[in-house]
């Protein structure tokens, strides 16, 4: 029973994740960029060869472009070959074109 009081006291000063996002403009912006990155990835996912679909991950999205993360050089090389098609799919219906960057994870 003593632990219940401690839990209530600890919970008084905490915010739920949703409340924190609502109250913090930087966190809300970060969440929006994360959601946009995932949406971009869904637009191009079908264009990736089956062997690359699970290896490629959506990465950071910022004002200068969008990053795709790959496990190594061979995957990056293959993705670079596909860039024109990926970029065309990403740009379709968009007012602003964001360049796609490819980065090897861990670098």
Buried (B, 14 or more C-beta within 10 A) or exposed (E): EEEEEEEEEEEEEEEEEEEEBEEEEEEEEEEEBEEBBEEBBEBBBEBBEEEBEEBBBBBEBEEEEBBBBBBEEEBBEBBEEBBEEBBEBBBEEEEEEBEBBBEEEEE
